Amino acid sequence: MSEGRRLRIEVDWGRCIGAETCAVRAPTVFRLNANRIAEVLDPAGADEATILEAAMSCPVDAIIVETEDGELLWPR
């Protein structure tokens, strides 16, 4: 991630439906595993705006993004 605060990103595997929108919007951060469930590759792989856009693109809100201090950024 370019300059900015460090983020913690989690995927709720129970909610993920494999829509792949996160991986399309931020392929350096997310990918689909062999079971077609999203997983985090590198939480520092893109800037904060790109990561939040990817999280917001999830149709089932399976991606949780927070700062390293625990401030919830998504979902709101």
All heavy atoms as a GROMACS GRO file, in nm:
protein
  579
    1MET      N    1   0.086  -0.116   0.000
    1MET     CA    2   0.000   0.000   0.000
    1MET      C    3   0.090   0.121   0.000
    1MET      O    4   0.185   0.129   0.072
    1MET     CB    5  -0.089  -0.005   0.125
    1MET     CG    6  -0.181   0.110   0.140
    1MET     SD    7  -0.301   0.087   0.275
    1MET     CE    8  -0.200   0.050   0.414
    2SER      N    9   0.056   0.217  -0.081
    2SER     CA   10   0.132   0.340  -0.078
    2SER      C   11   0.102   0.412   0.052
    2SER      O   12   0.020   0.369   0.130
    2SER     CB   13   0.097   0.425  -0.200
    2SER     OG   14  -0.040   0.456  -0.199
    3GLU      N   15   0.166   0.523   0.074
    3GLU     CA   16   0.156   0.596   0.200
    3GLU      C   17   0.015   0.593   0.258
    3GLU      O   18  -0.082   0.598   0.187
    3GLU     CB   19   0.197   0.740   0.178
    3GLU     CG   20   0.343   0.756   0.142
    3GLU     CD   21   0.381   0.900   0.125
    3GLU    OE1   22   0.329   0.985   0.199
    3GLU    OE2   23   0.463   0.926   0.038
    4GLY      N   24   0.008   0.590   0.388
    4GLY     CA   25  -0.120   0.587   0.457
    4GLY      C   26  -0.115   0.492   0.574
    4GLY      O   27  -0.012   0.435   0.605
    5ARG      N   28  -0.228   0.477   0.637
    5ARG     CA   29  -0.232   0.390   0.754
    5ARG      C   30  -0.239   0.244   0.713
    5ARG      O   31  -0.287   0.210   0.606
    5ARG     CB   32  -0.348   0.429   0.843
    5ARG     CG   33  -0.480   0.433   0.772
    5ARG     CD   34  -0.585   0.497   0.859
    5ARG     NE   35  -0.702   0.523   0.779
    5ARG     CZ   36  -0.810   0.580   0.824
    5ARG    NH1   37  -0.817   0.617   0.949
    5ARG    NH2   38  -0.913   0.602   0.746
    6ARG      N   39  -0.194   0.160   0.804
    6ARG     CA   40  -0.197   0.016   0.780
    6ARG      C   41  -0.337  -0.036   0.809
    6ARG      O   42  -0.402   0.006   0.903
    6ARG     CB   43  -0.095  -0.053   0.867
    6ARG     CG   44   0.048  -0.015   0.828
    6ARG     CD   45   0.147  -0.075   0.921
    6ARG     NE   46   0.129  -0.220   0.920
    6ARG     CZ   47   0.224  -0.304   0.951
    6ARG    NH1   48   0.343  -0.262   0.985
    6ARG    NH2   49   0.202  -0.434   0.949
    7LEU      N   50  -0.380  -0.129   0.726
    7LEU     CA   51  -0.515  -0.184   0.739
    7LEU      C   52  -0.510  -0.332   0.773
    7LEU      O   53  -0.419  -0.404   0.734
    7LEU     CB   54  -0.591  -0.166   0.608
    7LEU     CG   55  -0.608  -0.023   0.558
    7LEU    CD1   56  -0.680  -0.023   0.425
    7LEU    CD2   57  -0.680   0.063   0.659
    8ARG      N   58  -0.613  -0.376   0.844
    8ARG     CA   59  -0.638  -0.519   0.864
    8ARG      C   60  -0.760  -0.553   0.779
    8ARG      O   61  -0.861  -0.483   0.784
    8ARG     CB   62  -0.667  -0.549   1.011
    8ARG     CG   63  -0.542  -0.545   1.095
    8ARG     CD   64  -0.571  -0.598   1.232
    8ARG     NE   65  -0.655  -0.501   1.303
    8ARG     CZ   66  -0.648  -0.476   1.433
    8ARG    NH1   67  -0.562  -0.541   1.507
    8ARG    NH2   68  -0.726  -0.388   1.488
    9ILE      N   69  -0.747  -0.659   0.704
    9ILE     CA   70  -0.854  -0.700   0.613
    9ILE      C   71  -0.887  -0.845   0.643
    9ILE      O   72  -0.798  -0.930   0.653
    9ILE     CB   73  -0.811  -0.687   0.466
    9ILE    CG1   74  -0.760  -0.545   0.438
    9ILE    CG2   75  -0.926  -0.724   0.374
    9ILE    CD1   76  -0.685  -0.534   0.306
   10GLU      N   77  -1.015  -0.872   0.655
   10GLU     CA   78  -1.061  -1.008   0.683
   10GLU      C   79  -1.175  -1.041   0.588
   10GLU      O   80  -1.257  -0.956   0.556
   10GLU     CB   81  -1.109  -1.016   0.827
   10GLU     CG   82  -1.157  -1.151   0.870
   10GLU     CD   83  -1.206  -1.151   1.014
   10GLU    OE1   84  -1.156  -1.071   1.094
   10GLU    OE2   85  -1.295  -1.231   1.044
   11VAL      N   86  -1.180  -1.165   0.543
   11VAL     CA   87  -1.291  -1.213   0.461
   11VAL      C   88  -1.370  -1.312   0.545
   11VAL      O   89  -1.314  -1.407   0.600
   11VAL     CB   90  -1.241  -1.280   0.332
   11VAL    CG1   91  -1.359  -1.337   0.253
   11VAL    CG2   92  -1.161  -1.184   0.246
   12ASP      N   93  -1.499  -1.289   0.556
   12ASP     CA   94  -1.588  -1.382   0.624
   12ASP      C   95  -1.620  -1.494   0.525
   12ASP      O   96  -1.705  -1.478   0.437
   12ASP     CB   97  -1.715  -1.310   0.669
   12ASP     CG   98  -1.813  -1.399   0.742
   12ASP    OD1   99  -1.807  -1.523   0.727
   12ASP    OD2  100  -1.898  -1.345   0.814
   13TRP      N  101  -1.549  -1.604   0.538
   13TRP     CA  102  -1.564  -1.714   0.443
   13TRP      C  103  -1.704  -1.773   0.444
   13TRP      O  104  -1.748  -1.830   0.344
   13TRP     CB  105  -1.461  -1.820   0.469
   13TRP     CG  106  -1.321  -1.778   0.434
   13TRP    CD1  107  -1.282  -1.662   0.374
   13TRP    CD2  108  -1.202  -1.850   0.457
   13TRP    NE1  109  -1.147  -1.658   0.358
   13TRP    CE2  110  -1.094  -1.773   0.409
   13TRP    CE3  111  -1.175  -1.973   0.514
   13TRP    CZ2  112  -0.963  -1.815   0.415
   13TRP    CZ3  113  -1.043  -2.015   0.521
   13TRP    CH2  114  -0.938  -1.936   0.471
   14GLY      N  115  -1.776  -1.760   0.552
   14GLY     CA  116  -1.913  -1.810   0.558
   14GLY      C  117  -2.009  -1.727   0.475
   14GLY      O  118  -2.113  -1.776   0.432
   15ARG      N  119  -1.974  -1.603   0.451
   15ARG     CA  120  -2.059  -1.513   0.370
   15ARG      C  121  -2.018  -1.508   0.224
   15ARG      O  122  -2.101  -1.481   0.137
   15ARG     CB  123  -2.055  -1.371   0.427
   15ARG     CG  124  -2.117  -1.356   0.562
   15ARG     CD  125  -2.115  -1.210   0.604
   15ARG     NE  126  -2.206  -1.134   0.520
   15ARG     CZ  127  -2.322  -1.086   0.560
   15ARG    NH1  128  -2.360  -1.102   0.684
   15ARG    NH2  129  -2.399  -1.018   0.478
   16CYS      N  130  -1.889  -1.527   0.196
   16CYS     CA  131  -1.836  -1.510   0.060
   16CYS      C  132  -1.906  -1.606  -0.036
   16CYS      O  133  -1.918  -1.725  -0.009
   16CYS     CB  134  -1.685  -1.534   0.060
   16CYS     SG  135  -1.610  -1.513  -0.104
   17ILE      N  136  -1.948  -1.551  -0.151
   17ILE     CA  137  -2.014  -1.631  -0.254
   17ILE      C  138  -1.928  -1.645  -0.380
   17ILE      O  139  -1.973  -1.695  -0.481
   17ILE     CB  140  -2.152  -1.574  -0.290
   17ILE    CG1  141  -2.141  -1.432  -0.343
   17ILE    CG2  142  -2.247  -1.581  -0.170
   17ILE    CD1  143  -2.269  -1.375  -0.404
   18GLY      N  144  -1.805  -1.596  -0.373
   18GLY     CA  145  -1.714  -1.609  -0.486
   18GLY      C  146  -1.746  -1.520  -0.604
   18GLY      O  147  -1.714  -1.555  -0.718
   19ALA      N  148  -1.806  -1.405  -0.580
   19ALA     CA  149  -1.842  -1.313  -0.689
   19ALA      C  150  -1.719  -1.258  -0.760
   19ALA      O  151  -1.727  -1.217  -0.875
   19ALA     CB  152  -1.927  -1.199  -0.636
   20GLU      N  153  -1.606  -1.255  -0.691
   20GLU     CA  154  -1.477  -1.215  -0.746
   20GLU      C  155  -1.461  -1.065  -0.772
   20GLU      O  156  -1.361  -1.021  -0.826
   20GLU     CB  157  -1.446  -1.294  -0.875
   20GLU     CG  158  -1.302  -1.298  -0.910
   20GLU     CD  159  -1.270  -1.391  -1.026
   20GLU    OE1  160  -1.362  -1.442  -1.092
   20GLU    OE2  161  -1.151  -1.414  -1.048
   21THR      N  162  -1.556  -0.985  -0.732
   21THR     CA  163  -1.543  -0.841  -0.755
   21THR      C  164  -1.426  -0.782  -0.679
   21THR      O  165  -1.360  -0.690  -0.728
   21THR     CB  166  -1.673  -0.766  -0.718
   21THR    OG1  167  -1.705  -0.793  -0.582
   21THR    CG2  168  -1.788  -0.807  -0.807
   22CYS      N  169  -1.396  -0.835  -0.561
   22CYS     CA  170  -1.281  -0.784  -0.485
   22CYS      C  171  -1.151  -0.810  -0.559
   22CYS      O  172  -1.065  -0.722  -0.568
   22CYS     CB  173  -1.278  -0.845  -0.345
   22CYS     SG  174  -1.266  -1.026  -0.341
   23ALA      N  175  -1.136  -0.930  -0.613
   23ALA     CA  176  -1.013  -0.967  -0.683
   23ALA      C  177  -0.998  -0.892  -0.814
   23ALA      O  178  -0.886  -0.863  -0.857
   23ALA     CB  179  -1.010  -1.118  -0.707
   24VAL      N  180  -1.108  -0.859  -0.878
   24VAL     CA  181  -1.102  -0.781  -1.001
   24VAL      C  182  -1.059  -0.637  -0.971
   24VAL      O  183  -0.975  -0.581  -1.041
   24VAL     CB  184  -1.238  -0.783  -1.074
   24VAL    CG1  185  -1.243  -0.681  -1.187
   24VAL    CG2  186  -1.266  -0.923  -1.126
   25ARG      N  187  -1.113  -0.579  -0.864
   25ARG     CA  188  -1.081  -0.441  -0.830
   25ARG      C  189  -0.946  -0.424  -0.761
   25ARG      O  190  -0.884  -0.320  -0.776
   25ARG     CB  191  -1.192  -0.383  -0.743
   25ARG     CG  192  -1.317  -0.353  -0.823
   25ARG     CD  193  -1.422  -0.288  -0.736
   25ARG     NE  194  -1.526  -0.223  -0.812
   25ARG     CZ  195  -1.619  -0.283  -0.884
   25ARG    NH1  196  -1.619  -0.413  -0.894
   25ARG    NH2  197  -1.712  -0.214  -0.947
   26ALA      N  198  -0.902  -0.525  -0.687
   26ALA     CA  199  -0.774  -0.517  -0.616
   26ALA      C  200  -0.702  -0.652  -0.623
   26ALA      O  201  -0.690  -0.724  -0.524
   26ALA     CB  202  -0.797  -0.475  -0.471
   27PRO      N  203  -0.652  -0.689  -0.741
   27PRO     CA  204  -0.592  -0.821  -0.759
   27PRO      C  205  -0.462  -0.842  -0.682
   27PRO      O  206  -0.420  -0.957  -0.663
   27PRO     CB  207  -0.569  -0.830  -0.910
   27PRO     CG  208  -0.561  -0.687  -0.955
   27PRO     CD  209  -0.654  -0.612  -0.865
   28THR      N  210  -0.399  -0.738  -0.636
   28THR     CA  211  -0.278  -0.752  -0.556
   28THR      C  212  -0.312  -0.772  -0.408
   28THR      O  213  -0.224  -0.805  -0.329
   28THR     CB  214  -0.186  -0.630  -0.571
   28THR    OG1  215  -0.260  -0.513  -0.537
   28THR    CG2  216  -0.134  -0.619  -0.713
   29VAL      N  217  -0.439  -0.757  -0.374
   29VAL     CA  218  -0.484  -0.771  -0.236
   29VAL      C  219  -0.566  -0.898  -0.216
   29VAL      O  220  -0.551  -0.967  -0.116
   29VAL     CB  221  -0.566  -0.648  -0.191
   29VAL    CG1  222  -0.615  -0.663  -0.047
   29VAL    CG2  223  -0.483  -0.520  -0.205
   30PHE      N  224  -0.653  -0.929  -0.311
   30PHE     CA  225  -0.745  -1.042  -0.299
   30PHE      C  226  -0.727  -1.141  -0.413
   30PHE      O  227  -0.689  -1.105  -0.523
   30PHE     CB  228  -0.891  -0.993  -0.303
   30PHE     CG  229  -0.928  -0.897  -0.196
   30PHE    CD1  230  -0.928  -0.761  -0.220
   30PHE    CD2  231  -0.963  -0.943  -0.069
   30PHE    CE1  232  -0.963  -0.672  -0.120
   30PHE    CE2  233  -0.999  -0.854   0.031
   30PHE     CZ  234  -0.999  -0.718   0.006
   31ARG      N  235  -0.764  -1.266  -0.386
   31ARG     CA  236  -0.775  -1.368  -0.489
   31ARG      C  237  -0.880  -1.467  -0.442
   31ARG      O  238  -0.916  -1.472  -0.325
   31ARG     CB  239  -0.643  -1.439  -0.513
   31ARG     CG  240  -0.605  -1.534  -0.401
   31ARG     CD  241  -0.485  -1.616  -0.437
   31ARG     NE  242  -0.451  -1.702  -0.324
   31ARG     CZ  243  -0.343  -1.774  -0.319
   31ARG    NH1  244  -0.257  -1.772  -0.418
   31ARG    NH2  245  -0.320  -1.850  -0.214
   32LEU      N  246  -0.927  -1.548  -0.536
   32LEU     CA  247  -1.016  -1.659  -0.500
   32LEU      C  248  -0.931  -1.783  -0.484
   32LEU      O  249  -0.845  -1.813  -0.567
   32LEU     CB  250  -1.123  -1.682  -0.606
   32LEU     CG  251  -1.226  -1.571  -0.626
   32LEU    CD1  252  -1.336  -1.620  -0.720
   32LEU    CD2  253  -1.286  -1.524  -0.496
   33ASN      N  254  -0.956  -1.858  -0.377
   33ASN     CA  255  -0.880  -1.980  -0.354
   33ASN      C  256  -0.940  -2.095  -0.437
   33ASN      O  257  -1.031  -2.073  -0.516
   33ASN     CB  258  -0.871  -2.013  -0.204
   33ASN     CG  259  -1.006  -2.044  -0.141
   33ASN    OD1  260  -1.102  -2.082  -0.208
   33ASN    ND2  261  -1.012  -2.030  -0.010
   34ALA      N  262  -0.890  -2.214  -0.417
   34ALA     CA  263  -0.935  -2.330  -0.495
   34ALA      C  264  -1.084  -2.359  -0.476
   34ALA      O  265  -1.148  -2.419  -0.562
   34ALA     CB  266  -0.852  -2.453  -0.458
   35ASN      N  267  -1.141  -2.315  -0.363
   35ASN     CA  268  -1.284  -2.333  -0.336
   35ASN      C  269  -1.368  -2.215  -0.383
   35ASN      O  270  -1.485  -2.206  -0.350
   35ASN     CB  271  -1.305  -2.357  -0.187
   35ASN     CG  272  -1.240  -2.484  -0.140
   35ASN    OD1  273  -1.247  -2.586  -0.208
   35ASN    ND2  274  -1.175  -2.480  -0.026
   36ARG      N  275  -1.306  -2.123  -0.455
   36ARG     CA  276  -1.371  -2.001  -0.506
   36ARG      C  277  -1.421  -1.912  -0.392
   36ARG      O  278  -1.527  -1.851  -0.401
   36ARG     CB  279  -1.481  -2.033  -0.606
   36ARG     CG  280  -1.425  -2.103  -0.728
   36ARG     CD  281  -1.495  -2.079  -0.858
   36ARG     NE  282  -1.549  -1.950  -0.885
   36ARG     CZ  283  -1.483  -1.851  -0.949
   36ARG    NH1  284  -1.359  -1.867  -0.985
   36ARG    NH2  285  -1.543  -1.737  -0.974
   37ILE      N  286  -1.343  -1.905  -0.287
   37ILE     CA  287  -1.371  -1.817  -0.174
   37ILE      C  288  -1.259  -1.714  -0.170
   37ILE      O  289  -1.141  -1.748  -0.186
   37ILE     CB  290  -1.375  -1.897  -0.041
   37ILE    CG1  291  -1.485  -2.003  -0.045
   37ILE    CG2  292  -1.391  -1.804   0.079
   37ILE    CD1  293  -1.626  -1.950  -0.055
   38ALA      N  294  -1.294  -1.588  -0.148
   38ALA     CA  295  -1.193  -1.482  -0.146
   38ALA      C  296  -1.101  -1.497  -0.027
   38ALA      O  297  -1.143  -1.538   0.081
   38ALA     CB  298  -1.262  -1.346  -0.142
   39GLU      N  299  -0.975  -1.465  -0.050
   39GLU     CA  300  -0.878  -1.460   0.058
   39GLU      C  301  -0.786  -1.341   0.036
   39GLU      O  302  -0.772  -1.292  -0.077
   39GLU     CB  303  -0.800  -1.590   0.070
   39GLU     CG  304  -0.720  -1.630  -0.051
   39GLU     CD  305  -0.656  -1.767  -0.037
   39GLU    OE1  306  -0.698  -1.846   0.050
   39GLU    OE2  307  -0.563  -1.795  -0.113
   40VAL      N  308  -0.725  -1.296   0.144
   40VAL     CA  309  -0.637  -1.180   0.138
   40VAL      C  310  -0.496  -1.227   0.104
   40VAL      O  311  -0.440  -1.311   0.173
   40VAL     CB  312  -0.637  -1.104   0.272
   40VAL    CG1  313  -0.543  -0.985   0.266
   40VAL    CG2  314  -0.779  -1.059   0.307
   41LEU      N  315  -0.442  -1.171  -0.003
   41LEU     CA  316  -0.304  -1.199  -0.042
   41LEU      C  317  -0.207  -1.107   0.031
   41LEU      O  318  -0.109  -1.152   0.088
   41LEU     CB  319  -0.285  -1.175  -0.192
   41LEU     CG  320  -0.347  -1.271  -0.289
   41LEU    CD1  321  -0.331  -1.218  -0.431
   41LEU    CD2  322  -0.281  -1.405  -0.276
   42ASP      N  323  -0.235  -0.977   0.025
   42ASP     CA  324  -0.145  -0.877   0.081
   42ASP      C  325  -0.226  -0.754   0.123
   42ASP      O  326  -0.269  -0.679   0.037
   42ASP     CB  327  -0.040  -0.838  -0.023
   42ASP     CG  328   0.060  -0.735   0.027
   42ASP    OD1  329   0.053  -0.695   0.145
   42ASP    OD2  330   0.144  -0.692  -0.054
   43PRO      N  331  -0.245  -0.734   0.253
   43PRO     CA  332  -0.324  -0.620   0.298
   43PRO      C  333  -0.258  -0.486   0.266
   43PRO      O  334  -0.323  -0.381   0.274
   43PRO     CB  335  -0.338  -0.641   0.448
   43PRO     CG  336  -0.230  -0.734   0.485
   43PRO     CD  337  -0.200  -0.817   0.363
   44ALA      N  338  -0.132  -0.488   0.228
   44ALA     CA  339  -0.061  -0.365   0.190
   44ALA      C  340  -0.041  -0.359   0.039
   44ALA      O  341   0.038  -0.280  -0.010
   44ALA     CB  342   0.073  -0.358   0.262
   45GLY      N  343  -0.117  -0.439  -0.036
   45GLY     CA  344  -0.097  -0.450  -0.180
   45GLY      C  345  -0.159  -0.342  -0.264
   45GLY      O  346  -0.138  -0.339  -0.385
   46ALA      N  347  -0.234  -0.252  -0.204
   46ALA     CA  348  -0.296  -0.141  -0.278
   46ALA      C  349  -0.321  -0.027  -0.180
   46ALA      O  350  -0.311  -0.044  -0.059
   46ALA     CB  351  -0.427  -0.187  -0.342
   47ASP      N  352  -0.356   0.087  -0.235
   47ASP     CA  353  -0.385   0.201  -0.148
   47ASP      C  354  -0.522   0.182  -0.081
   47ASP      O  355  -0.603   0.100  -0.123
   47ASP     CB  356  -0.379   0.333  -0.227
   47ASP     CG  357  -0.480   0.336  -0.339
   47ASP    OD1  358  -0.600   0.356  -0.311
   47ASP    OD2  359  -0.440   0.318  -0.456
   48GLU      N  360  -0.544   0.259   0.023
   48GLU     CA  361  -0.666   0.246   0.103
   48GLU      C  362  -0.792   0.264   0.020
   48GLU      O  363  -0.889   0.188   0.035
   48GLU     CB  364  -0.663   0.347   0.217
   48GLU     CG  365  -0.778   0.335   0.313
   48GLU     CD  366  -0.766   0.426   0.433
   48GLU    OE1  367  -0.656   0.438   0.491
   48GLU    OE2  368  -0.869   0.485   0.471
   49ALA      N  369  -0.793   0.360  -0.070
   49ALA     CA  370  -0.912   0.384  -0.151
   49ALA      C  371  -0.946   0.263  -0.237
   49ALA      O  372  -1.063   0.225  -0.250
   49ALA     CB  373  -0.893   0.508  -0.238
   50THR      N  374  -0.846   0.200  -0.295
   50THR     CA  375  -0.868   0.082  -0.379
   50THR      C  376  -0.920  -0.035  -0.296
   50THR      O  377  -1.012  -0.105  -0.337
   50THR     CB  378  -0.737   0.043  -0.451
   50THR    OG1  379  -0.696   0.154  -0.533
   50THR    CG2  380  -0.755  -0.081  -0.536
   51ILE      N  381  -0.862  -0.053  -0.179
   51ILE     CA  382  -0.906  -0.162  -0.090
   51ILE      C  383  -1.051  -0.141  -0.048
   51ILE      O  384  -1.132  -0.234  -0.050
   51ILE     CB  385  -0.812  -0.174   0.031
   51ILE    CG1  386  -0.676  -0.224  -0.016
   51ILE    CG2  387  -0.872  -0.265   0.137
   51ILE    CD1  388  -0.566  -0.214   0.088
   52LEU      N  389  -1.086  -0.018  -0.011
   52LEU     CA  390  -1.224   0.009   0.029
   52LEU      C  391  -1.320  -0.007  -0.087
   52LEU      O  392  -1.431  -0.060  -0.070
   52LEU     CB  393  -1.235   0.148   0.090
   52LEU     CG  394  -1.174   0.161   0.230
   52LEU    CD1  395  -1.173   0.306   0.274
   52LEU    CD2  396  -1.249   0.075   0.330
   53GLU      N  397  -1.280   0.033  -0.206
   53GLU     CA  398  -1.364   0.014  -0.325
   53GLU      C  399  -1.389  -0.135  -0.348
   53GLU      O  400  -1.501  -0.177  -0.378
   53GLU     CB  401  -1.297   0.075  -0.447
   53GLU     CG  402  -1.376   0.056  -0.575
   53GLU     CD  403  -1.302   0.108  -0.697
   53GLU    OE1  404  -1.243   0.216  -0.691
   53GLU    OE2  405  -1.306   0.038  -0.800
   54ALA      N  406  -1.284  -0.215  -0.333
   54ALA     CA  407  -1.298  -0.360  -0.351
   54ALA      C  408  -1.391  -0.418  -0.246
   54ALA      O  409  -1.478  -0.501  -0.277
   54ALA     CB  410  -1.161  -0.427  -0.345
   55ALA      N  411  -1.375  -0.376  -0.122
   55ALA     CA  412  -1.462  -0.426  -0.014
   55ALA      C  413  -1.606  -0.386  -0.038
   55ALA      O  414  -1.698  -0.468  -0.020
   55ALA     CB  415  -1.413  -0.373   0.121
   56MET      N  416  -1.628  -0.263  -0.079
   56MET     CA  417  -1.765  -0.215  -0.103
   56MET      C  418  -1.829  -0.283  -0.224
   56MET      O  419  -1.952  -0.288  -0.234
   56MET     CB  420  -1.765  -0.064  -0.122
   56MET     CG  421  -1.739   0.010   0.007
   56MET     SD  422  -1.757   0.188  -0.010
   56MET     CE  423  -1.591   0.234  -0.050
   57SER      N  424  -1.747  -0.338  -0.312
   57SER     CA  425  -1.802  -0.404  -0.431
   57SER      C  426  -1.857  -0.543  -0.399
   57SER      O  427  -1.930  -0.600  -0.480
   57SER     CB  428  -1.695  -0.415  -0.540
   57SER     OG  429  -1.600  -0.516  -0.508
   58CYS      N  430  -1.825  -0.596  -0.282
   58CYS     CA  431  -1.872  -0.730  -0.246
   58CYS      C  432  -2.024  -0.728  -0.228
   58CYS      O  433  -2.077  -0.653  -0.146
   58CYS     CB  434  -1.805  -0.776  -0.116
   58CYS     SG  435  -1.863  -0.938  -0.062
   59PRO      N  436  -2.096  -0.811  -0.303
   59PRO     CA  437  -2.243  -0.807  -0.296
   59PRO      C  438  -2.301  -0.860  -0.165
   59PRO      O  439  -2.419  -0.836  -0.137
   59PRO     CB  440  -2.286  -0.893  -0.415
   59PRO     CG  441  -2.172  -0.984  -0.441
   59PRO     CD  442  -2.049  -0.907  -0.403
   60VAL      N  443  -2.220  -0.929  -0.085
   60VAL     CA  444  -2.271  -0.983   0.041
   60VAL      C  445  -2.197  -0.928   0.163
   60VAL      O  446  -2.207  -0.982   0.273
   60VAL     CB  447  -2.268  -1.138   0.041
   60VAL    CG1  448  -2.364  -1.194  -0.062
   60VAL    CG2  449  -2.127  -1.190   0.019
   61ASP      N  450  -2.120  -0.821   0.143
   61ASP     CA  451  -2.045  -0.757   0.253
   61ASP      C  452  -1.962  -0.857   0.333
   61ASP      O  453  -1.964  -0.857   0.456
   61ASP     CB  454  -2.138  -0.679   0.346
   61ASP     CG  455  -2.195  -0.555   0.280
   61ASP    OD1  456  -2.130  -0.500   0.189
   61ASP    OD2  457  -2.305  -0.512   0.319
   62ALA      N  458  -1.888  -0.941   0.262
   62ALA     CA  459  -1.806  -1.043   0.329
   62ALA      C  460  -1.667  -0.992   0.369
   62ALA      O  461  -1.592  -1.064   0.434
   62ALA     CB  462  -1.791  -1.165   0.239
   63ILE      N  463  -1.634  -0.869   0.330
   63ILE     CA  464  -1.500  -0.815   0.357
   63ILE      C  465  -1.508  -0.712   0.467
   63ILE      O  466  -1.588  -0.618   0.462
   63ILE     CB  467  -1.439  -0.755   0.230
   63ILE    CG1  468  -1.430  -0.862   0.122
   63ILE    CG2  469  -1.303  -0.692   0.260
   63ILE    CD1  470  -1.393  -0.810  -0.014
   64ILE      N  471  -1.422  -0.728   0.566
   64ILE     CA  472  -1.415  -0.637   0.680
   64ILE      C  473  -1.280  -0.566   0.672
   64ILE      O  474  -1.176  -0.632   0.660
   64ILE     CB  475  -1.427  -0.713   0.813
   64ILE    CG1  476  -1.561  -0.787   0.816
   64ILE    CG2  477  -1.411  -0.620   0.932
   64ILE    CD1  478  -1.560  -0.912   0.899
   65VAL      N  479  -1.284  -0.434   0.678
   65VAL     CA  480  -1.162  -0.354   0.672
   65VAL      C  481  -1.158  -0.265   0.795
   65VAL      O  482  -1.255  -0.194   0.824
   65VAL     CB  483  -1.156  -0.266   0.544
   65VAL    CG1  484  -1.026  -0.188   0.537
   65VAL    CG2  485  -1.175  -0.351   0.419
   66GLU      N  486  -1.046  -0.269   0.865
   66GLU     CA  487  -1.028  -0.181   0.981
   66GLU      C  488  -0.883  -0.136   0.988
   66GLU      O  489  -0.795  -0.196   0.927
   66GLU     CB  490  -1.070  -0.250   1.110
   66GLU     CG  491  -0.993  -0.374   1.144
   66GLU     CD  492  -1.047  -0.445   1.268
   66GLU    OE1  493  -1.158  -0.416   1.314
   66GLU    OE2  494  -0.975  -0.532   1.318
   67THR      N  495  -0.862  -0.028   1.062
   67THR     CA  496  -0.726   0.021   1.081
   67THR      C  497  -0.657  -0.069   1.182
   67THR      O  498  -0.722  -0.147   1.253
   67THR     CB  499  -0.724   0.165   1.134
   67THR    OG1  500  -0.779   0.167   1.265
   67THR    CG2  501  -0.801   0.259   1.041
   68GLU      N  502  -0.527  -0.056   1.192
   68GLU     CA  503  -0.454  -0.137   1.290
   68GLU      C  504  -0.492  -0.099   1.432
   68GLU      O  505  -0.470  -0.176   1.526
   68GLU     CB  506  -0.304  -0.126   1.269
   68GLU     CG  507  -0.248   0.013   1.288
   68GLU     CD  508  -0.099   0.019   1.254
   68GLU    OE1  509  -0.032  -0.085   1.254
   68GLU    OE2  510  -0.052   0.130   1.228
   69ASP      N  511  -0.556   0.018   1.450
   69ASP     CA  512  -0.605   0.060   1.581
   69ASP      C  513  -0.745   0.008   1.612
   69ASP      O  514  -0.800   0.037   1.716
   69ASP     CB  515  -0.606   0.213   1.591
   69ASP     CG  516  -0.467   0.273   1.577
   69ASP    OD1  517  -0.369   0.206   1.617
   69ASP    OD2  518  -0.456   0.385   1.525
   70GLY      N  519  -0.805  -0.063   1.516
   70GLY     CA  520  -0.936  -0.121   1.538
   70GLY      C  521  -1.053  -0.037   1.491
   70GLY      O  522  -1.169  -0.072   1.513
   71GLU      N  523  -1.026   0.073   1.421
   71GLU     CA  524  -1.134   0.156   1.367
   71GLU      C  525  -1.195   0.086   1.246
   71GLU      O  526  -1.125   0.056   1.149
   71GLU     CB  527  -1.081   0.293   1.327
   71GLU     CG  528  -1.185   0.382   1.261
   71GLU     CD  529  -1.128   0.508   1.201
   71GLU    OE1  530  -1.008   0.537   1.219
   71GLU    OE2  531  -1.204   0.578   1.132
   72LEU      N  532  -1.323   0.057   1.254
   72LEU     CA  533  -1.392  -0.011   1.145
   72LEU      C  534  -1.415   0.085   1.031
   72LEU      O  535  -1.478   0.190   1.047
   72LEU     CB  536  -1.526  -0.067   1.195
   72LEU     CG  537  -1.605  -0.151   1.096
   72LEU    CD1  538  -1.530  -0.276   1.058
   72LEU    CD2  539  -1.741  -0.186   1.155
   73LEU      N  540  -1.363   0.051   0.912
   73LEU     CA  541  -1.383   0.133   0.793
   73LEU      C  542  -1.491   0.077   0.704
   73LEU      O  543  -1.561   0.151   0.636
   73LEU     CB  544  -1.251   0.143   0.715
   73LEU     CG  545  -1.132   0.205   0.790
   73LEU    CD1  546  -1.008   0.202   0.702
   73LEU    CD2  547  -1.164   0.346   0.834
   74TRP      N  548  -1.502  -0.056   0.699
   74TRP     CA  549  -1.608  -0.122   0.620
   74TRP      C  550  -1.638  -0.257   0.679
   74TRP      O  551  -1.545  -0.328   0.715
   74TRP     CB  552  -1.562  -0.136   0.474
   74TRP     CG  553  -1.676  -0.185   0.391
   74TRP    CD1  554  -1.698  -0.313   0.347
   74TRP    CD2  555  -1.787  -0.108   0.344
   74TRP    NE1  556  -1.814  -0.320   0.276
   74TRP    CE2  557  -1.870  -0.195   0.274
   74TRP    CE3  558  -1.824   0.025   0.357
   74TRP    CZ2  559  -1.988  -0.153   0.215
   74TRP    CZ3  560  -1.942   0.067   0.299
   74TRP    CH2  561  -2.023  -0.022   0.228
   75PRO      N  562  -1.759  -0.301   0.690
   75PRO     CA  563  -1.880  -0.225   0.656
   75PRO      C  564  -1.910  -0.120   0.762
   75PRO      O  565  -1.868  -0.132   0.876
   75PRO     CB  566  -1.989  -0.332   0.651
   75PRO     CG  567  -1.940  -0.441   0.741
   75PRO     CD  568  -1.789  -0.436   0.734
   76ARG      N  569  -1.984  -0.023   0.720
   76ARG     CA  570  -2.019   0.087   0.812
   76ARG      C  571  -2.154   0.064   0.872
   76ARG      O  572  -2.239   0.006   0.828
   76ARG     CB  573  -2.020   0.220   0.739
   76ARG     CG  574  -1.880   0.256   0.696
   76ARG     CD  575  -1.877   0.390   0.639
   76ARG     NE  576  -1.737   0.420   0.608
   76ARG     CZ  577  -1.698   0.529   0.551
   76ARG    NH1  578  -1.785   0.620   0.520
   76ARG    NH2  579  -1.574   0.550   0.525
   0.00000   0.00000   0.00000
